[in-house]
Amino acid sequence: MIFDTTLRDGEQSPGASMTREEKLRIATALERLRVDVIEAGFPIASPDDFAAVRAVAETVRESIVCGLARAKAEDIDRAAEALRPAARGRIHTFIATSPIHMERKLGLRPEQVLEQAVWAVRRARQYTDDVEFSPEDAGRSDPEFLCRIIEAVIEAGATTVNIPDTVGYSVPEQFGALIRRLIEQVPNSDGAVFSVHCHNDLGLAVANSLAAVSQGARQVECTLNGLGERAGNAALEEIVMAIRTRRDFYELNLGIDTTHIVPCSRLVSTITGFPVQPNKAIVGANAFAHESGIHQDGVLKSRETYEIMRAQDVGWDTNRLVLGKHSGRNAFRTRLHELGVTLESETELNETFQRFKALADKKHEIFDDDLLALVTDVEWSSANEHLHLVALRVSSETGEIPRAQVTLRVNGEERQLEANGAGPVDAVFKAIAQCCAADAELLLYSVNAITSGTDAQGDVTVRLAAQGRIVNGQGADVDIILASAKAYLNALNKLMDPAARAHPQYGEI
């Protein structure tokens, strides 16, 4: 089983917090991908997280929808309430079991932790027959204690037991041996599915997960693009394609529709603002590229000489949007639906369609990535937009100090300011900051080409921090300076939105 936690653990990456609408788009894409379980969030974390989990539970019909809960009554009850509309819901409860976590974080003795774990599983079982239990930091826990607590929670009704390498400390041989030991030594291990959840601090998350699969684990918790806090989680695309490509070794089958992997990867990248590195396995732009003459010659003679997978099998041939400036509104709406995008109002549809038409006048070819960028570009407009760009003028020439003139509408009032900078983007950011009295720390400025060609849109990500919150802003345009201004304003609008929630760092698995 593939358990996707992009919407929960994935969004714990600094700046990766998602809105309810963004979570729904990704959840819909994950359902098309046919993942077995979608962990939609941590309902107790905030009212917004609760609403997002509830919305996913109402929308997804095929995949199991899961909510995370600490081994506390309020967490479990809140998760159950959020999952009530789900066709198939799962409560995932956890408590730390490593000596360092029990002593320094929880202040509990092992016997107290065991008692709390059993109590939590029993409470969750009052709401659903599908309960998952995780001993947090299992990779650094005493194996004998793990055996005791796992036996007890299975007896209490846990149907899935997840073994997390929470801090990415394990190595494959050790982690695989641990999974085998637990399955063999826990008397009632046949009463639950064993799962693993590996972090990538040593770059071993996928290797550890696959080692566990080879030793009997039958569920892997992972995220698209390996998204997650610190160094991230095991990458879903790598887990899936390793098991599928090496079916001769693992002798396992998956229900995943792999042709949706690349579209899902790009959707997550677009929404979170975390670009995929070009040499990333499976979903990187160079994953199926060959530059070496020897390799090119071999592939031309027989693809299998240097390619162990077909690019088409993971969705690389499905990313072109065959629409142009003469395309109608119905074709545009249909393609949005195929990409898992549902705009909530005719106003949003009209605005996105007009931006599409404007882009089609600038670019000869439009790709799905361009369209997703357009959708993202309008999501924080209208009611959410405290700051609106009216006009931008930038002067940059050799031997002169770059200067920007920015006109903004700030809560309905038009303001104009000029500023110098080390470069044109720096000048624009300084002018905007002074114009709206912004006091936010710039943590990241990143530019990536959405597609190929000199007319490609530039996708700019800006990460800002203020008052304990971290947000990503995104902007796309064929003009990089304009895209940068859009991204900066997008981030500032998120920081100013009173309904936006704080970063979801409420403990990790």
N, C-alpha and C positions, 0 to 999 in steps of 0.2 A: 504493500500500500504506500502511496505517496501522500504525505501529510504536508501541506504547504502552509508555512507560517509567515509569508511575506507581509500580510496585513497586520500581524502582531509583532513578532520578533524583528521582522524586516524594517518596520517603521520606527524601531528604536534607534536606528542610525541617526546621529545628530543631523537635523534638517530634513528628515524623511517623513515627518508627520503628514498624514493624508486626511483630507476632508471625507465626509460621509459619501459624497458623490464620487470621489476618486476611488474610495474603497469598493464601491459598488461596481465601478468599471472594471477594476482588477478582478473582483470576485466573479463577475460574469465571464471574463476571459479565462479564468482558472477553471470554471465549469466547462467551458468549451474544450479546454485542454484535457478535461476529464480526470482531474486530480481526485483522489478518494476523499480527502478531508481538507477543508479550508478553515484554518484557525483565524477567525475574523477579528479578534481583538481581545482586550482585557476590560470587560464591562465595568468593573468597579473603578477603573482609573479615572473616569470623568463622565459627565452626562453625554458628551459628544461621542466618546468611545462606546458607551452603552447604545446610543442611537445608531451608530454605524454597525455594530454587531446585530442589532435588531433588524436593520434594513437589509443586511446580507441574509439573515435568516428568513426574511419575508420573500426575498428574491430568488435565492438558489434552491433548486428542487432536486437536483441529481446528486451533488456532492454532500457529504456530511458537513455541517457547519458546527464549528467548535468555539467555545469561549473559555478563556483562561481564568483561573481563580486560585488565590492562595488558600491554604488550608484554614480558612476562616469562614464563619457563618455568613457574614455580610457579603464576602466575595462570591461564595457559592450560590447564595440566594439571588444575588444580582445577575450572575451568569445565567441562572435558570430562567429568570424573567426575560432577559434579552433573547434567549434562544427559544422561547415559547412558540413563536410562529414557524419554526424550522420543520421541514418535512422529516429531516433526520438531524437531531442535535446531539452534541457531545459536550460534557463538562470535563475540562482538563484541570485537575487540581495538583498542587505541588507543595513540597516543603523540603528544606535543605537537610542533607544527611552527612555531609563531610564534617570531620572534627572542627575545622576552622570556622565553618559556617554555623554549626550548632552552638559552639562556644561563644564566638565573637559577634555574630550577627543576631542569632535568636536568643542566646542566653538560656538554652534548654539542654537538659541531659538527654542522651540517646533514648531512654525509655519514654520520656515525655514526647519526643519527636515521633516515635512509633505510635504512641497512643493518639496523638493529634492526626497523624496520617490516616489511621483506621477510622477515626471519627469523621474526617473530611470525606472519605470515600463513601461511608454510609450515608452521610447527609446528601451527597450528590446523587446517590442511588434513589433517594426519595423523589427525585425529579426526572431521572432518565435511567434506562438500562445501559447506556453507553457512557462509561466513565473511564477516563484515563488518569493515571497517577504517575508523577515524576518525582524521583528523589533528586532534588537539585544538587549539582556538583557531585554527581555519582562517580565521575572519573577520579575524584580524590577521596572517595568514601571507602570505609573498611568493607571489603567484600562480604565478610561474615555478617555484618550489620545489614548490608544490602539484602542478603538472602532472607534475613529475618523480617525486614520491613516489607519486602516484596511478597513473601508468603502471606503475611498478615493482610495486606491490602487486596490481594486476590481473593482471599477468604472473605473479606468484607464486601466484595463485589466489583472490584476494578476489572474491566475487560481488556484494557490495554495498559501495559507497564512500559513507560518510556525511560531509557537510561541516558541522561544528558551528560555530555562532556562540556559542562557550562563554561569553563575558562580555556578550553582548547589545549589542555595539558597532556592528553593521552597521545600515544603513538599506535599505529595500526595493529601490530602484533599483540600489544598489551590490551588494547580495547577489544579486539576480537576474542581474545582469551577470556576476558571478563564476561562478555555476553555468553559465551559457551559455558562458563562456570555457573552463571546464574541460572541458565536454562536447565543444566544438569543437576544442580544442587537444590533448587527450590522444589519442594515436593509437588506442589500444585501448579507448576509452571505451564502445564498444558491447558490451564484454565484462562489464559490471557495471551494476547498478541504482544510480543516483545518488539519495542520500538527504540530508535536511537535519535538523538538530537545533538549534533556536533558543531562546535564553534571552530573558527579557522585561525586562531591566534598563532599557531605554528605552521599554518598552511596545509594542515592535514585533515580538514573537516570531511572532505569527500573520501579520502583514503580510509579514515577511521570508520565512516559510515559503511563503505563497501566491505571492509573487514568484518564489521558486525553482521552484515547481510550474509556473508559467506559462513558465518558461525551460527546462523539461526534467526537473526532479527528479521521480521517480516513487515515492518513499517519504518520508513525513513522520514524524519522531519527536516525540511529544507526550504530554501527560498529561491525565487527567481533572481538570477544574476549573483547569487551568493550574498544578497543584501542582508545587513544585520549590524548590530552594534559592534564596536571595536573592529576586528578584522572580518566580521561577517559570519555567515552560516555556510553549511554545505550547499552548493549550488544545485538546484533542482535539475537544470538541464544536463549537468554532468552526471549526476546520479542516474537519471533516466536513460541517457544514451549509453552509459557504461554497461548497465544491466541489459539493455536491448541489444547493443552491438556484441557484447560478450555473453550472449545467451548460452553459448557452448560451455562456459565456465560456471555461471550462476544457476543455469537451468531454471530460470524463473520468467514469468510473463507479467507484463504490466498492461493496464488498461488505458494508458496515456495515448492521446492523439498527438503524436510528436510533430505533426505539421503546424501546430499552433505554438510551438516553443518560441520561435523567433518573434512572431507578432506579440506574444505575451511579454517577452523580454524587453522589447522596444517600448511597449506601453508602460511598464514599470519604470524604465529609464526616463521616459518623458515626464511621467507624473512626479517622480521623486527628484529629478534633476541630477541623478547619479549616472554619468555616462558609462557605457560598457567599453572597456579597453579593447583596442583593435585585435590583439592577439588572444583574447579570451576564448577558451574552448567553447565550441558549439555555436555561440551567439555573437562572437567578435567579428568585426568586418573582414578580418583576414583569416578567419577559421577555415575557409575553403579556397584561399588564394594561393597561387603558386608562382613564384618569381624565378626560382632557380631553373636554368635551362634543362638540366637533367630531369627535374621533377616535371616540368611542363611537357617534355618529350614523353615521359612515362605515362602521364595522365592522358595525353592525346592518344597514345596507343591502347591503353587500358586504364580506365579510371581507378580500378582497384590497386594499381601499383603504388599509389601514394594517398589514396583516399579510402578510409575504412567505413565512411558513412556517405550517403548521398546528401548534398546540400538541400535538395527538395524535401527530403524526409523530415527535416526540422523546420521547414517553412521559409527557406530562403528565396523560393520562387513566387511567394505570395505577397510581396510587399509593395507592388507597384499599383498605384491608383490610376486606372485608365479613365481619367476624366480630364476635361479641358475647359477653357473659358466659355465654350458653348454648351456645356453640360447643364442639364436642368436641375431644379430643386429636388425632384423626386429621386433621381439617380444619386444625387449628393446625400440625401437622407438615407437611402438604402445602403450606401457604402459606409456611412457612419454606423448604422446598425450592425453591419457585418464586422466592424471593428470593435463592437461592444460599447459603442457610445450612444447614449440616449439623452438628448437635450430636453430639459424639463419644460421649455416654453417655446412658442413660435418666435418670440423675440430673440432668444438665444440662437435658434436655428437661423433666423434671418441675418443676425449679426455675423455668425460664423460663415454663412453662405456668401455674404458680401466680402468678407476677408478672403475667402477662397477665390472669388472672382478677381479680386485685386492682385492676389498672388499669381493667378494664372496669366495675368497680363505681363508679369515680370519674368515668369519661368516658363520654359517650353514644356517641361515634364513635371507633373505633380506626383509625389509618392505618398504612401500611407503615412510615413513619418511626418511629412509636411502637414498632412491633414490633422494628425494627432497634436501637432504643435499649435495649429490654429485653434483647436478645441481648448487646449490648455490656456491659450492666450486670452480667451473670453471668459474663463471661469471666474476670474476675480474682477469682472467689470460690474457695471451698474451699482447695485446696492452695496457691494463690498468695496467699492472703489472710493476711498477717501481722497486719494491723489490721482489726478488724471493728467497725462501729458498732452498739452495743447500744441506746443511748438518747440523745436529744437534746432539750434544753429551752432555749428562747431567749426572752429578755424584751427588748422594744423598745417604748418609748412616748415621746411628746413630752416633752421637758424632762429625760429620764432617760438615763443612760449605758447603751447596750445591753450585755447580759450573756448569756453562753451557758454552759450546763452540759452537758458531754459525758461519756458513759460509753462506753469502748472496751474491747474484748477484744484485748490485745496479746500475741500468741503464746500464747494460751490463758489469760492472766492478766487479770482485769477491773480496770480503773482508771477513776477519775472525777476530773474537774478542771473548775474554773470559771475564766472569764476575761472581762474587759471588752474592748470594742473600739470603734472609731470608728463602726461599724455592726454589724448582727447577723451578717453574713457574716464580717467581720473578727474579731468575738468568737469565732465558731465555729472559725475557722482557728487563732487563737491558743490556744484551749483544746486543740484536737487536737495542735498542735505541742508544747505543754508536756506533754501527757499521754504522748506517745510519744518525747519528747526529739528531735524532728525538727529537723534543721539544713539546710533546703533554701530556696533563694531562689525567691520567687514571681515568675515572668516574665510571666505572663498570667492574667487572669481574665475569662472571656467568658460571657455568657448569651444564648441564642437560643431563641425559641419553636420547638418542633419542628413544630407544626401551628398552625392558626388557632383563635381562640376563647379565652375567658377560662379555660376548663378545659384549655388546652393544656399539655403537659408542657414544663417548662423544661429545655433542654439546656445544661449548664454544662461549660465546658472550663477546666481549670487546668493551667498549664505550670510545672513546677518544674525547677530546676537544682541539681545537687549532684555533687561529685567528678568534674567533667568530663562528666557525663551530663545530657541534657535529655529529659524525658518529658512526655507529655500525660496528664492524668487526665480522665475523663468521668463525668458523673452526670446522670441524668434523673429528674424527678419533677414532679408538679403543684405541689409545695411547693418553691419556689426555694431556700429555706434548706437544706432536706434534700438537694436536688440538689447544692448547693454542697459540703456535707459529704461526699457520696458521691464527688464529683469529686476533692476534695482527698485523700481516703483512697485513691482509685484510683491517683492519681499517687504517693503515698507507698509504696503496695504495690509499684508497678513499680520504684521506686528501691531498695526493700529486697530485691527478688527476685534471688537470686544467679545465676539462669540468664539474666537479662535482659542484653542486649548493649549496648555503647556505641553512641553515635550514629555512623552510617555516613558520616563525612566522610573518604573515602579518595581524594580527587581527583574531578574533575568532567569532564563531557563537554559 
